[in-house]
Amino acid sequence: ARGGPARNNNTQIQCNATNMFNTAQSIVVLILIAGPPLAPSILPINPGPREALIQWNEPFSLIDILDYNVALVSMDTDAIMPFTVEGLSIRVNETDLSPFTNYSVIVSARNRAGVSDNDTMEFQTDQAAPTAPPTNILTSATLLGEIFVS
């Protein structure tokens, strides 16, 4: 088989079959049809206690990517927070994240032909400083001059 020039996403291929009697020739036109994009690849996440920057690489697609579907799932409460993003990142903050909590982030890409497979990554937010002083503190003294705090 021998390939011809590609025009308008079409490729013409000439197929020849030869034996001792004759040569038969056939022209076949292949039409390249764009499908859904490949899955985006999430980059490492370094969250703080109440914020995280989630970024991903642009996946391969024969046609333009329209947007990205991002789902942030709290693995502690199973709460799902969906986002639709046009760029390659999203910053989530204290309205979406809690300190010292496990999350899973799921990202897929969408073009006119469909939606990609998902890429998933898990992360844990950092611990946060206390927001108030301790309450209900009990103390007791011993005969040896020690004080116990609980």
Secondary structure, DSSP 8 states (H G I E B T S, - for coil): -EEEEEETTEEEEEEEEE-SS-EEEEEEEEE---------EE------SS-EEEEEE----SS-EEEEEEEEEETTT--EEEEEESSSEEEE-TTT--TT-EEEEEEEEEETTEE---EEEEEE------SS---S--EEE-TTS-EEE-
